[in-house]
Amino acid sequence: MYTDWKILSIFSILCWGVWGFLSKIVGNKLECSTILALLAIGTLFVVLATTPSAFALKINRQTGMGLLAGILCGCGYFFFYRALQQGEESAVIPVTSLYIVVAAVLAVIFLKEPVTVRKVSGIIAAVVAIILLSN
């Protein structure tokens, strides 16, 4: 499997890009709960195919935080699919992509990641791009 984060990121972008496109199509025909169930089943297929031993987890702080992350992800998807049902995909996806700003700020505050001019400029450019794409 690839280990270069840049190549893995490109694969992620491609998967999420097609996922976003398909989400609008199914969002027009299915209820949010059904979409979430299908998303969970599809994700489970990926987990089983890539890491069959993933279910041999110890219960500890990390698995608890992982479960919380999964719950928050599910809630985010629920609100995302509701937003897609109400708005245009070309606006909803860029706006909801602002989650990167929340993640970056939390990483600086809690993980003590360094704040650099380059990172701040990148976040500002991303926010401006999202605003321009959503109008």
Secondary structure, 3 states (H helix, E strand, C coil): CCCCHHHHHHHHHHHHHHHHHHHHHHHCCCCHHHHHHHHHHHHHHHHHHHCHHHHCCCCCHHHHHHHHHHHHHHHHHHHHHHHHHHCCHHHHHHHHCCHHHHHHHHHHHHCCCCCCHHHHHHHHHHHHHHHHHHC
